[in-house]
Amino acid sequence: LTPTTNRMKYTTHPLFFYPLEDIKHLSGEEFINLISEEFPALNKIIVGYDFHFGHKRAYDIFDLERLFAKEVVVVDEFFIDGISVHSKYIRQHLIDTQIKEANLLLGREYSITGTIISGQGIGKKELVPTLNLQIVDNFLLPSGVFKTYTSVDNIWYKSISFIGHRETTDGN
C-alpha cells in the first residue's frame, strides 16, 4: 500500500527491497540463504503472525524459525476498534472508498504521489489549469472524483482529484 520510495518516511531503520519477480521462484531455504549471504550481520527477523514466504508462499513462521539460525520475532495480530490492522482490510476499505476507515488502520492519511506530466491542455484552455500525474507503485482508489489536498513544492492546496479514464475526451 505504501510505495517503496515512501516507506523510509515511517522508520529510522534502513530498508532493503527485493523485487518480487526476482525472488518469487525461490524456495524458503533459498530465500533464507540469500538474505543470510547478503546480510551476514543479520541477527533478527521480525514478521507478522500470518507471514508466508518462498515459492507459492509454501513456508510459514515455523519454517522461518527452523531455517533462520538467529532470532525470529513474530508480531501478534493487532486490532484498532476491534478491526484487524491488515493490508487486506485497508485495501478493501480503499476499494470501497471508505477513506476514514482506511486512514484509521493506516495510522496516517492515505496518499498517492506522482510526477507531473503533460495532459491535453483542455483545463488550461477552457476552465482552470490542472495537474496530470504519472502514478507508479501506488494503490489507487476506484475511478471517481475526490475532495483532496495537493502538495506542490511543499505548499498544500485544497483540490479536487479525478482518478480514472478520460472517457469523454480521449479514453486515456
N, C-alpha and C positions, 0 to 999 in steps of 0.2 A: 504493500500500500504506500510505502514511502520510497520515492526514487532513490536509487543507490547513492547518487551525488548529494542528497539531502540528509542522509542518515547520520552523518557526522555531527549535525546540529544537536542531536539528542544523547550524546555520550562524550565523555572525556577520554575514552579508550580508543585505541586505533582499531579500525575496521578493515577487514580484508575480504574481498569478494571473489568467488569463482562463478563465472557464468554457468548456469545450469546445463547448457549444451555441452560444456567441457567436462562435466563430472557425472551426469545422469547415468552413464553406462557403467560406472564403477560399482563393484561390489562393496559391501560395507568394509571388508578388510582392506580393499584397495584404497578406499577413501581415507580411512584412518592412517594407513601407511603414507598416503600423500601429505596429509596435514602434519603428521609426525616428522616427515623428512623436511618439509618446507618451513616448519616452525619447531626446531629442536628444543627451544626453551619453553614450549607449551606445557604447562603444568595442570591446567584446569579447563574443562569444557563445561559450559552451562547451557542447558537446553530446557525446553518446555516439557510438560508432562506427557504430551502426545507426539513428541519428536520421532520422526522416522527418517531414515537415510538409506543410501545405497540404491542399486538398480531396482526400479519399481517399488521403492520405499519398503524393501523387504526386511530391513533391520530396524530395531527399536531401541529404547533406552537400556534394556537389559543386555542387548548385544553391544551397545556402546560401552557399558561398564565392563563387559568381558574383554572387548578388543582394545580399549584405551587403558594403558597401564597406570595412568595417573588419576587425578581426581575428576569425578563426574558429579556435577550438581544438577539435580532435576528440580525445576521450579514448579510448584503445585499450581493447579488451576486457580485463577484469580477472578473475583467477581466484583462488579460495581452494581449496586441496586439489584442484586440477585441475578445479574446477567453476566455470563462468562465473557471475559475480555479475550477475544479471539479474533484473528483476522477474518475468519469466515463470517462471523456475525457483523463485524464492522463493514465488510464488503457488502453484505446483504442490506444493511441499513442504507448504504450509499446507493445501491441499485434501486432501493425503494424511495430514494430521495428523503430519507429521514436523517437529515444532516445533524440536528441537535443530538440525536441518539448516537450517531456515529462519533461526533465530537466528544461526547461523554466517555465513550470507550477508548478513543484515541488519546485522551488526555490533552488534547490540543485541538485547534480548528483545522478541519480538512482544508487542504490547499493543493493547488497544482502550480507547476512552474513551466515556463516555456520560453522560446526565443521568438522575438517579434519577426514576422515575415511579411512580405508584400501580399496584399489581397487584391480585390478587384477595383478598389478605389471608389466604390459606389457611395459609401458613407461620407467620405470627404467631399464628393461632388454634390450630393443631394441632401444631406442632413447634418451629420456630425462625424468628424474623423473617428475611426475605430482602430483597434489593435487586433491583428490576427496573429495567433500564436502557433508555432510548431511545438506540439506536445510530444514528449518522448518519455517513456518509463513512468507514467503516472496512471493511476487507476482513475478513470473518468466516470462521472455521473452519466446517467442516460441522457439522450437528447432532450433539450429543453432550454428555457430561458430562466436565469437565476439572478437574484439580487446578490451582489458580491462586493468585495473590496479588491482593488488592484493596486499593486505597488510597482511604480516605475521610478528608477533611480532613488530608491528608499523613501519616496513620497507616496502616501496612501490616498487613494481616491475612491469615493463611492462609485459603484459601477453596476452595469447590467452585463451579464455574460451569456452568450449563446453557445451551447455545445451541440454539435450535430452537423448535418449535411446541408449545404445551401440549396435546398430543393427548388426554390423559386428563381434562382439565378443560373448557376452552372452545375449544381449537383455535387460539387466537391465538399 
